[in-house]
């Protein structure tokens, strides 16, 4: 099982989510690499996990997953 590290930005955005959405996001993150995952174009080590209308942006380093952001679909790719 890979190590999962949350950035400060990711922790803050997860905390602000509705309880049902929060549970779905946490389940989805724990089940990586299963789920709707795509490698982001133009980045060597950045991926996104789709969970309903939310996107989890993360990086893979060895056996560690670094969760960078959890955002609504429209905001997820701005400022990457």
C-alpha positions, 0 to 999 in steps of 0.5 A, spaced: 500 500 500 502 506 497 504 512 502 499 518 501 501 525 503 496 531 503 499 538 501 496 543 506 492 546 500 489 539 499 487 538 506 484 545 506 479 543 500 477 536 503 475 539 509 471 544 506 467 539 502 460 536 503 460 530 508 458 525 502 463 528 497 468 528 502 467 520 504 467 519 496 473 523 495 477 519 501 475 512 498 477 514 491 484 516 494 485 510 498 483 506 492 488 509 487 491 506 482 483 504 481 478 509 478 478 514 473 485 516 472 489 520 467 496 522 466 495 530 465 498 532 458 505 536 459 507 534 466 511 528 467 509 526 474 502 529 475 495 525 474 488 526 476 483 522 479 475 523 477 470 523 482 463 525 480 464 533 479 471 533 483 478 532 481 484 530 485 490 532 482 496 528 485 503 526 483 506 519 484 513 518 487 516 511 488 511 508 492 508 515 495 502 519 493 502 526 494 495 529 493 496 536 491 489 539 490 481 536 490 477 541 486 471 542 482 471 540 475 471 547 473 477 549 477 481 543 477 486 545 472 487 552 473 494 554 475 497 548 475 
